[in-house]
Amino acid sequence: MDISFAYKTQTLRKAKADCVLIFLPEATDFNPAIEVSKHLEALPKTVHGYINETLKLKVFSGKSSDLQVIFPPDSPLPQVMLSGLGKPEKITSESLRRAAGKAGKRLTEMKIDKLAVLIPDFLSEDLGNTIGPAVVEGLTLGSYQFNTYKTKKSNNTPNPIDALIYDPQKQSSAKAVKASKIKADATNFARNLGNAPANDMTPCVLAEQAQAIAKTHGLDYQVLEEAEMKELGMDMLLGVSQGAEEPAKLVILQYTHPKAKETIAFVGKGVTFDSGGISLKPGKDMDEMKFDMCGAAAVLGAMQAIGALKPKVNVIGVTPATENMPSGTAQRPGDIVKSYAGKTVEILNTDAEGRLILGDALTYTAQKFQPSAIVDLATLTGACIIALGHHASGAITNNEALMSKVQAAGASSGDRVWALPSYEEYDEQLKGKYGDLQNIGGRAAGTITAGLFLKNFVEETPWVHLDIAGTAWNVKGVDHIPNQGATGVGVRLLVDLAQGWNGL
């Protein structure tokens, strides 16, 4: 559902809308929710009275799980949606984003054209200018739907909504609201890429999507075809693609700011379908392997937003794209390939393919663009889901200063990151018997060894690897994320990292 936003600093006194959205904290005997917000007094008396009555009857209590729509009679605001924020002392920009996401999901079930949104005035000053953006992001992300392949449109298909953001305390700004909408739209774009079936979202189509972003936002676009990759010696990437009919692509987007002094690079795994290759995956849930390109989707989404927001840092977005298929020409367990970096790698499992395509892409990025930092994103290991579940991405680094920046961007965006150890002892598991390296390190510490495999290919460049296997799709219990399908994880993290970049 499409929601457009306009920012106003007036009170709600003269608002005209089909529905007004109000955020309230959890009520207590000493802190009635309705008394917390001073500018609720600007509401029409009938609306104010019905909210009071709803609270007294405990139909709505302001808990983080609460959402209630009331219908005050004889009111210029015929519908009032109340979204709970939970205990006042625990409210963060993420809890506000989730409360707005919950409201966004409900809006998809309602027939309204105009929405008034009241920015809460009782939140901690520490939240500062994040309040308005959190609301806009939550509404945009929560109202996301993927109905592209539905031939029969539902009678409940929502209309586009014009939303007016009322902020009489001027806690936010029109500029911040616009930027947050751009980031949320880019996240939903990444969700669309991830949700598209593998017969439509091929490496070629992924490259076309990148080209369209470049054209819209004035980015430089380049794609390396298989013949060029062969000439360069990218045999790890080509080894994965050799069993597929679809040719592999190495897609590069480049954003340049005239006053930038540094360059950062984002690299996203783009396996548009992963059967496991000769090391074939079990059939159950194999349909979900269309999501194995969600790292690439995050990079493309981030580049879309960066092209629009124009941060003062140069940004390179690199996407190695391929399918991993079994066939008579497919890579075999026991094969040994030579990487673009010159190291030889023994293939023990063809389902450990993401690290192979990323390895060549990382070396190419480090040598070609010499960035100040590289962040890669990949649905790399099922072991990461065992370790962290679905509410944080695992991270490995060779530079703690960069890790701190990535974690801070994860906290501000809601794309949380948890750092894993990278002790040298883990490297022993990756030493090859016949080659320099082997592409798996065994069951123990599988997420860590997969990340450390990549460390061999970034040279001396500061680098963080994000394993998004648990956070990229089918995340439940987060109100601004669909309960099924792609989440768009990583887009807003990368954008926040680029916008706040000031070196290491």
Backbone torsions as a table, in degrees:
resi	resn	phi	psi	omega
1	MET	NA	136.5	-177.5
2	ASP	-92.2	126.1	174.6
3	ILE	-122.0	125.0	173.4
4	SER	-102.6	150.9	-174.0
5	PHE	-125.6	140.5	170.5
6	ALA	-128.2	143.3	-174.1
7	TYR	-106.2	131.6	-179.9
8	LYS	-133.4	147.1	178.1
9	THR	-105.2	8.8	176.4
10	GLN	-78.8	169.1	172.0
11	THR	-81.4	174.4	179.9
12	LEU	-82.2	4.2	-170.9
13	ARG	-54.3	-42.2	-176.4
14	LYS	-110.2	21.0	-178.1
15	ALA	-66.1	140.2	174.4
16	LYS	-122.5	115.1	-176.3
17	ALA	-157.8	161.2	175.8
18	ASP	-77.6	-22.7	-177.3
19	CYS	-156.2	145.7	173.3
20	VAL	-118.8	134.8	179.2
21	LEU	-104.1	125.7	-177.9
22	ILE	-127.8	133.5	177.7
23	PHE	-101.5	132.0	179.9
24	LEU	-134.5	145.7	177.6
25	PRO	-81.5	171.3	177.7
26	GLU	-65.1	130.6	-177.0
27	ALA	-81.7	146.5	171.8
28	THR	-132.6	170.5	179.3
29	ASP	-62.3	-29.8	-177.2
30	PHE	-95.9	-8.4	-174.9
31	ASN	-143.1	67.6	179.5
32	PRO	-56.4	132.7	-173.9
33	ALA	-57.0	-38.3	-175.2
34	ILE	-67.9	-22.1	-178.9
35	GLU	-88.7	-10.3	-176.9
36	VAL	-69.2	-37.7	-173.6
37	SER	-101.9	116.1	-177.6
38	LYS	-67.7	-40.4	-172.3
39	HIS	-81.8	3.1	168.3
40	LEU	-66.2	-19.3	178.4
41	GLU	-63.5	-19.6	179.5
42	ALA	-77.2	-9.0	178.1
43	LEU	-68.8	152.1	172.3
44	PRO	-54.1	146.2	-175.7
45	LYS	-57.2	-38.5	-179.5
46	THR	-63.8	-39.7	179.1
47	VAL	-66.9	-47.5	-179.7
48	HIS	-58.0	-43.4	-179.1
49	GLY	-64.9	-40.8	-179.6
50	TYR	-69.7	-33.4	175.2
51	ILE	-65.2	-44.8	177.4
52	ASN	-56.6	-45.8	-177.9
53	GLU	-65.1	-39.2	177.9
54	THR	-61.1	-39.7	179.0
55	LEU	-70.9	-40.9	-179.8
56	LYS	-63.0	-39.2	-179.9
57	LEU	-79.2	-4.9	-179.6
58	LYS	60.0	27.7	170.3
59	VAL	-67.2	-32.3	176.7
60	PHE	-134.4	132.1	-176.8
61	SER	-119.9	-5.7	-179.5
62	GLY	86.8	5.1	176.3
63	LYS	-64.8	157.6	-175.2
64	SER	-63.1	-19.2	178.9
65	SER	-90.8	-4.6	-172.5
66	ASP	-86.0	135.4	169.7
67	LEU	-146.2	127.4	-176.4
68	GLN	-139.8	134.0	173.4
69	VAL	-108.6	127.1	177.8
70	ILE	-118.8	159.7	-173.4
71	PHE	-128.1	82.1	-179.3
72	PRO	-66.0	127.6	178.2
73	PRO	-74.0	155.7	176.0
74	ASP	53.9	43.7	-177.8
75	SER	-125.4	144.5	174.5
76	PRO	-69.8	-11.7	176.2
77	LEU	-117.3	90.9	-169.7
78	PRO	-67.1	-22.8	178.4
79	GLN	-130.7	137.9	176.4
80	VAL	-125.8	122.8	177.8
81	MET	-104.6	123.1	178.1
82	LEU	-106.1	126.0	179.5
83	SER	-120.4	126.0	-175.4
84	GLY	-81.0	143.5	-178.9
85	LEU	-108.0	-6.1	-177.9
86	GLY	83.9	-165.9	-176.3
87	LYS	-62.8	132.3	-174.5
88	PRO	-54.1	-38.7	-176.4
89	GLU	-73.5	-10.5	-178.1
90	LYS	-109.0	6.3	-177.9
91	ILE	-75.1	127.9	176.9
92	THR	-126.8	174.9	176.7
93	SER	-63.2	-32.3	178.8
94	GLU	-71.1	-40.4	178.2
95	SER	-66.8	-33.3	174.7
96	LEU	-67.9	-40.7	177.3
97	ARG	-60.8	-39.9	179.9
98	ARG	-70.0	-39.0	177.5
99	ALA	-63.4	-38.8	176.4
100	ALA	-69.8	-35.1	177.0
101	GLY	-63.5	-39.8	177.1
102	LYS	-61.2	-41.7	177.4
103	ALA	-66.1	-38.6	178.7
104	GLY	-60.8	-40.7	178.1
105	LYS	-63.6	-40.2	179.4
106	ARG	-67.1	-34.9	-179.0
107	LEU	-60.7	-28.7	179.9
108	THR	-67.2	-14.6	-179.6
109	GLU	-100.2	0.0	-173.4
110	MET	-113.3	151.7	176.9
111	LYS	-102.2	89.4	177.5
112	ILE	-136.0	153.9	178.8
113	ASP	-109.3	-34.9	-176.6
114	LYS	-125.7	131.3	-179.0
115	LEU	-122.5	131.8	171.9
116	ALA	-103.3	132.5	-178.5
117	VAL	-121.9	123.2	-179.4
118	LEU	-96.5	118.1	177.0
119	ILE	-72.0	124.5	-177.6
120	PRO	-65.1	141.1	-176.4
121	ASP	-108.9	10.5	-174.2
122	PHE	-110.8	8.0	-174.9
123	LEU	-83.0	163.4	-178.5
124	SER	-60.4	142.0	176.7
125	GLU	-61.6	-21.1	179.6
126	ASP	-62.4	-26.2	-180.0
127	LEU	-73.8	-26.0	172.6
128	GLY	48.1	-128.6	-174.7
129	ASN	-80.7	7.8	179.3
130	THR	-85.9	-10.1	-172.9
131	ILE	-66.4	-55.1	179.1
132	GLY	-59.2	-49.1	178.0
133	PRO	-58.5	-38.8	179.9
134	ALA	-63.2	-39.5	178.8
135	VAL	-65.4	-47.1	-178.3
136	VAL	-64.8	-43.9	178.3
137	GLU	-61.9	-45.5	-178.4
138	GLY	-60.8	-45.4	179.6
139	LEU	-63.6	-43.5	-178.5
140	THR	-67.2	-44.3	-178.6
141	LEU	-72.1	-39.3	-178.3
142	GLY	-68.3	-28.5	-177.7
143	SER	-88.4	5.1	-179.9
144	TYR	-65.1	137.0	172.9
145	GLN	-138.4	145.4	176.8
146	PHE	-116.0	95.4	-177.1
147	ASN	-119.2	18.8	-173.6
148	THR	-54.4	-36.5	-172.7
149	TYR	-101.0	10.1	175.6
150	LYS	-83.1	116.8	-179.3
151	THR	-81.6	-27.9	178.4
152	LYS	-103.5	112.4	-178.1
153	LYS	-77.1	137.4	-179.9
154	SER	-71.0	148.9	174.4
155	ASN	-66.4	-16.4	-179.7
156	ASN	-96.9	14.3	178.5
157	THR	-57.1	121.1	-173.2
158	PRO	-72.1	150.7	174.5
159	ASN	-80.4	158.6	167.7
160	PRO	-60.7	146.2	-176.6
161	ILE	-120.6	134.3	170.5
162	ASP	-94.8	116.9	-178.2
163	ALA	-108.1	132.4	176.0
164	LEU	-106.9	120.7	-180.0
165	ILE	-91.9	113.9	179.9
166	TYR	-97.8	120.5	-175.6
167	ASP	-136.8	70.6	-175.9
168	PRO	-64.1	-22.9	178.6
169	GLN	-86.3	-1.3	178.1
170	LYS	53.9	46.1	178.0
171	GLN	-78.6	-18.6	-179.8
172	SER	-123.8	-154.6	178.7
173	SER	-160.3	159.9	177.9
174	ALA	-61.6	-37.4	-179.5
175	LYS	-64.7	-43.3	-179.6
176	ALA	-66.7	-38.4	178.4
177	VAL	-64.0	-43.2	179.6
178	LYS	-63.5	-42.9	-179.3
179	ALA	-64.4	-40.3	-179.5
180	SER	-67.7	-34.1	176.1
181	LYS	-65.3	-40.0	177.9
182	ILE	-61.6	-44.1	-179.9
183	LYS	-65.6	-41.7	-179.6
184	ALA	-67.8	-40.2	176.8
185	ASP	-62.7	-38.3	178.4
186	ALA	-66.2	-35.2	175.9
187	THR	-65.3	-43.0	178.1
188	ASN	-66.8	-32.6	174.4
189	PHE	-62.6	-43.9	177.5
190	ALA	-63.6	-36.9	175.7
191	ARG	-61.3	-41.9	178.6
192	ASN	-60.5	-43.1	178.9
193	LEU	-61.4	-44.6	-178.6
194	GLY	-67.6	-36.7	-176.8
195	ASN	-77.1	-22.2	-179.3
196	ALA	-61.5	139.3	-179.1
197	PRO	-68.2	156.1	-174.1
198	ALA	-66.8	-21.8	177.0
199	ASN	-73.5	-19.0	175.9
200	ASP	-103.2	-35.2	-178.5
201	MET	-98.5	76.4	179.8
202	THR	-91.3	169.9	175.0
203	PRO	-55.0	-38.0	178.7
204	CYS	-64.1	-43.8	-179.7
205	VAL	-67.6	-38.3	177.1
206	LEU	-60.1	-41.1	176.5
207	ALA	-64.0	-38.7	178.0
208	GLU	-64.7	-37.0	176.7
209	GLN	-63.4	-41.6	177.7
210	ALA	-63.9	-40.6	179.4
211	GLN	-63.3	-38.8	178.6
212	ALA	-65.0	-39.7	176.4
213	ILE	-61.3	-44.6	180.0
214	ALA	-60.2	-42.6	-178.8
215	LYS	-66.1	-41.7	-177.8
216	THR	-68.3	-39.4	-171.0
217	HIS	-111.2	9.9	175.5
218	GLY	69.9	34.3	177.5
219	LEU	-92.6	155.6	172.6
220	ASP	-79.0	138.6	-176.8
221	TYR	-126.8	136.7	176.3
222	GLN	-146.7	144.9	173.3
223	VAL	-134.3	129.7	174.4
224	LEU	-91.9	126.1	177.6
225	GLU	-88.2	173.0	-174.4
226	GLU	-61.2	-36.3	-179.7
227	ALA	-63.8	-40.2	178.1
228	GLU	-68.5	-40.0	178.6
229	MET	-64.8	-36.7	178.4
230	LYS	-64.4	-43.0	179.2
231	GLU	-63.3	-34.9	179.9
232	LEU	-78.2	-18.3	179.9
233	GLY	89.7	32.6	178.8
234	MET	-88.9	65.2	-173.1
235	ASP	-78.2	-18.1	173.8
236	MET	-68.1	-47.8	179.5
237	LEU	-64.2	-46.6	-178.3
238	LEU	-67.9	-29.4	177.5
239	GLY	-62.9	-36.4	178.0
240	VAL	-69.0	-39.5	-173.6
241	SER	-81.4	-12.2	-168.9
242	GLN	-68.6	-16.0	177.2
243	GLY	-90.4	-3.3	-174.8
244	ALA	-102.2	150.6	172.5
245	GLU	-71.8	-36.1	-178.9
246	GLU	-72.6	130.3	177.2
247	PRO	-73.4	147.8	177.2
248	ALA	-75.3	157.4	176.7
249	LYS	-135.1	144.9	167.6
250	LEU	-115.5	105.7	-170.7
251	VAL	-99.7	133.9	-176.4
252	ILE	-130.4	125.5	171.8
253	LEU	-115.3	140.0	-176.4
254	GLN	-132.9	119.2	175.3
255	TYR	-105.3	130.6	-178.6
256	THR	-125.0	128.5	175.1
257	HIS	-104.5	133.6	-173.9
258	PRO	-62.3	-22.8	-177.7
259	LYS	-108.0	6.9	-176.9
260	ALA	-73.4	141.8	177.1
261	LYS	-107.6	-12.9	-178.0
262	GLU	-132.9	161.0	177.6
263	THR	-126.0	134.1	171.6
264	ILE	-119.6	154.2	-176.0
265	ALA	-127.9	141.5	175.7
266	PHE	-119.0	130.1	-178.8
267	VAL	-124.1	126.5	-176.2
268	GLY	-123.6	131.0	177.6
269	LYS	-65.3	126.8	-176.4
270	GLY	-123.8	56.3	174.3
271	VAL	-83.6	102.5	-171.9
272	THR	-71.6	-21.3	165.6
273	PHE	-155.0	131.8	-177.2
274	ASP	-120.2	99.5	176.0
275	SER	-80.3	-12.9	-172.1
276	GLY	96.6	-12.5	-177.4
277	GLY	72.0	-145.9	179.2
278	ILE	-60.7	-35.1	173.9
279	SER	-81.1	66.9	-167.5
280	LEU	-60.9	137.5	176.1
281	LYS	-71.1	158.5	170.8
282	PRO	-61.8	152.3	-177.0
283	GLY	-67.8	-31.1	-177.7
284	LYS	-61.7	126.7	177.2
285	ASP	66.2	13.4	178.5
286	MET	-64.2	-23.1	177.4
287	ASP	-58.3	-26.4	-179.3
288	GLU	-73.5	-7.4	-179.2
289	MET	-73.8	-0.2	167.0
290	LYS	-67.5	-21.0	-179.5
291	PHE	-80.3	1.7	-176.5
292	ASP	-74.3	3.3	175.4
293	MET	-109.9	18.5	-176.8
294	CYS	-69.1	-23.6	172.7
295	GLY	-65.6	-43.9	175.9
296	ALA	-63.5	-41.2	178.6
297	ALA	-59.8	-40.6	179.0
298	ALA	-63.4	-41.7	179.6
299	VAL	-65.8	-43.9	179.5
300	LEU	-65.8	-41.3	176.7
301	GLY	-61.7	-43.2	178.8
302	ALA	-63.1	-41.0	-179.9
303	MET	-66.4	-33.8	175.4
304	GLN	-61.7	-46.8	-179.5
305	ALA	-68.6	-40.3	-179.8
306	ILE	-64.2	-38.8	176.7
307	GLY	-61.7	-31.4	179.3
308	ALA	-84.4	-36.3	-174.1
309	LEU	-87.7	-25.3	174.9
310	LYS	55.7	61.8	175.2
311	PRO	-68.4	160.0	-176.0
312	LYS	-88.2	57.5	173.6
313	VAL	-153.7	142.7	175.5
314	ASN	-76.1	139.6	-177.1
315	VAL	-131.5	131.4	175.3
316	ILE	-110.0	129.4	174.7
317	GLY	-114.4	120.5	-175.6
318	VAL	-121.8	131.8	-178.3
319	THR	-132.3	106.0	169.4
320	PRO	-79.5	120.8	-173.5
321	ALA	-121.2	131.6	179.3
322	THR	-164.2	167.6	165.0
323	GLU	-101.9	157.3	174.7
324	ASN	-120.6	100.6	-170.5
325	MET	-125.1	151.0	173.7
326	PRO	-87.9	136.2	176.2
327	SER	-166.8	-179.9	178.7
328	GLY	-66.4	-18.5	179.2
329	THR	-103.7	3.7	-174.2
330	ALA	-69.5	152.9	173.9
331	GLN	-60.8	143.1	-175.8
332	ARG	-111.6	150.2	167.5
333	PRO	-59.0	132.6	-176.3
334	GLY	102.4	-17.3	175.6
335	ASP	-63.1	152.5	174.1
336	ILE	-124.2	126.6	-178.6
337	VAL	-121.4	157.1	177.8
338	LYS	-104.8	131.3	-177.8
339	SER	-83.2	165.2	174.7
340	TYR	-59.6	-28.6	178.7
341	ALA	-76.7	-11.2	179.6
342	GLY	100.2	-11.9	178.7
343	LYS	-78.3	147.1	175.4
344	THR	-96.3	144.7	-175.3
345	VAL	-130.3	127.7	177.2
346	GLU	-88.3	124.7	-178.2
347	ILE	-88.2	107.9	177.5
348	LEU	-97.3	-22.2	179.8
349	ASN	-149.2	120.1	-177.1
350	THR	-75.7	-8.4	175.5
351	ASP	-84.8	-2.8	172.2
352	ALA	-98.3	58.4	-171.2
353	GLU	-92.8	-27.2	-175.7
354	GLY	-61.2	-40.3	179.8
355	ARG	-66.2	-26.6	179.3
356	LEU	-72.2	-47.2	-178.2
357	ILE	-71.1	-33.5	178.2
358	LEU	-69.6	-36.4	-179.0
359	GLY	-56.6	-49.7	178.7
360	ASP	-65.5	-39.0	179.8
361	ALA	-65.9	-38.4	-179.8
362	LEU	-66.5	-44.0	178.9
363	THR	-63.4	-43.5	178.7
364	TYR	-60.1	-44.1	-179.3
365	THR	-64.3	-45.0	-179.1
366	ALA	-63.1	-42.7	-177.1
367	GLN	-78.2	-41.4	-174.7
368	LYS	-72.6	-42.8	-171.7
369	PHE	-109.6	-13.9	179.0
370	GLN	44.5	56.9	-178.3
371	PRO	-72.2	161.6	175.3
372	SER	-72.2	-25.1	-178.8
373	ALA	-159.8	152.8	174.9
374	ILE	-128.0	135.6	169.6
375	VAL	-122.4	125.5	175.0
376	ASP	-112.2	150.1	179.1
377	LEU	-128.3	134.0	-176.8
378	ALA	-157.0	139.3	167.5
379	THR	-78.6	76.9	-162.5
380	LEU	-92.7	-43.3	-172.5
381	THR	-139.5	135.5	170.8
382	GLY	-63.6	-23.7	179.5
383	ALA	-62.1	-27.6	179.7
384	CYS	-67.5	-32.8	177.3
385	ILE	-68.0	-39.1	177.4
386	ILE	-63.6	-39.5	-176.5
387	ALA	-75.0	-43.5	-169.0
388	LEU	-122.6	-4.7	-177.6
389	GLY	70.0	-143.0	-171.9
390	HIS	-116.0	14.2	-173.4
391	HIS	-121.0	11.4	173.0
392	ALA	-158.4	144.1	174.9
393	SER	-90.9	139.8	176.7
394	GLY	-79.8	151.0	-176.4
395	ALA	-139.1	142.4	174.4
396	ILE	-128.4	143.5	-177.8
397	THR	-145.5	163.7	168.2
398	ASN	-114.0	9.7	-175.5
399	ASN	-151.4	110.8	-174.6
400	GLU	-69.1	-30.5	178.4
401	ALA	-64.5	-41.8	177.4
402	LEU	-67.1	-40.2	178.0
403	MET	-58.0	-41.7	179.5
404	SER	-61.6	-39.8	178.6
405	LYS	-66.6	-40.9	179.6
406	VAL	-66.1	-41.4	178.5
407	GLN	-64.3	-38.5	178.0
408	ALA	-64.9	-40.7	177.5
409	ALA	-66.7	-34.6	176.0
410	GLY	-64.9	-38.9	179.7
411	ALA	-69.3	-42.0	-177.9
412	SER	-69.9	-33.0	-176.0
413	SER	-89.3	-19.8	-173.1
414	GLY	91.7	-5.5	176.8
415	ASP	-88.1	78.4	-168.8
416	ARG	-68.2	147.7	-174.6
417	VAL	-129.3	136.6	176.9
418	TRP	-121.9	121.9	-177.7
419	ALA	-76.8	133.3	176.4
420	LEU	-106.1	155.3	-178.3
421	PRO	-70.5	155.3	178.6
422	SER	-134.7	47.9	-179.6
423	TYR	-61.5	148.1	-177.3
424	GLU	-61.5	-27.2	-178.9
425	GLU	-59.1	-29.9	179.7
426	TYR	-66.2	-26.1	-177.6
427	ASP	-62.3	-27.8	-179.1
428	GLU	-58.9	-30.8	-177.8
429	GLN	-70.2	-15.2	-175.2
430	LEU	-102.6	-1.7	-179.8
431	LYS	-69.8	130.3	-176.1
432	GLY	-79.2	154.3	175.4
433	LYS	-82.7	-39.3	-179.3
434	TYR	-116.4	-21.9	176.4
435	GLY	-114.4	179.1	179.1
436	ASP	-64.0	-40.0	-177.7
437	LEU	-133.3	162.2	166.8
438	GLN	-119.7	153.6	-169.5
439	ASN	-86.2	0.1	169.9
440	ILE	-136.0	152.7	-178.9
441	GLY	-114.4	14.2	-178.4
442	GLY	93.8	176.8	-175.2
443	ARG	-69.4	-35.3	-176.2
444	ALA	-66.7	129.3	176.0
445	ALA	54.0	43.8	-174.7
446	GLY	-61.1	-37.1	178.4
447	THR	-67.6	-40.2	-178.8
448	ILE	-67.4	-47.5	-177.6
449	THR	-67.4	-32.2	175.8
450	ALA	-63.3	-43.1	177.4
451	GLY	-65.7	-40.5	-178.9
452	LEU	-70.7	-25.8	171.0
453	PHE	-57.3	-43.7	-179.1
454	LEU	-66.0	-30.5	-178.8
455	LYS	-58.5	-25.9	179.6
456	ASN	-67.4	-10.7	-170.9
457	PHE	-120.1	7.5	179.1
458	VAL	-101.1	1.5	-177.4
459	GLU	59.5	-131.5	-179.0
460	GLU	-99.6	7.5	-176.6
461	THR	-68.2	131.7	171.7
462	PRO	-56.1	134.8	-167.8
463	TRP	-150.6	143.1	170.3
464	VAL	-129.9	132.0	174.3
465	HIS	-104.8	131.1	177.6
466	LEU	-113.0	117.9	175.8
467	ASP	-92.0	108.6	-175.2
468	ILE	-104.5	22.0	-177.7
469	ALA	-58.1	-35.2	-178.3
470	GLY	-89.1	-14.1	-173.0
471	THR	-112.7	-2.6	-171.4
472	ALA	-85.9	-24.1	179.7
473	TRP	-156.8	157.8	176.8
474	ASN	53.7	44.9	174.8
475	VAL	-91.3	123.4	-176.4
476	LYS	-107.7	153.8	173.4
477	GLY	87.3	9.0	176.2
478	VAL	-117.6	118.6	-165.6
479	ASP	-67.3	-23.2	178.9
480	HIS	-97.1	10.8	178.7
481	ILE	-119.9	134.9	175.9
482	PRO	-60.5	148.0	179.9
483	ASN	-71.1	-16.0	175.5
484	GLN	-140.8	153.5	179.1
485	GLY	92.6	-176.1	-175.0
486	ALA	-66.9	144.5	-177.7
487	THR	-98.3	-21.9	-173.7
488	GLY	76.0	19.2	-178.4
489	VAL	-57.4	141.7	175.7
490	GLY	98.9	-25.5	-177.2
491	VAL	-61.3	-54.9	-175.6
492	ARG	-70.1	-30.9	174.6
493	LEU	-60.6	-49.0	-178.6
494	LEU	-64.1	-39.3	179.7
495	VAL	-66.6	-44.5	177.9
496	ASP	-61.6	-38.6	178.1
497	LEU	-62.4	-44.9	-179.8
498	ALA	-67.2	-42.7	-178.2
499	GLN	-65.9	-32.8	-177.6
500	GLY	-98.2	9.7	-173.7
501	TRP	-66.9	127.2	174.8
502	ASN	-140.7	32.1	178.5
503	GLY	87.8	174.0	179.5
504	LEU	-98.2	NA	NA
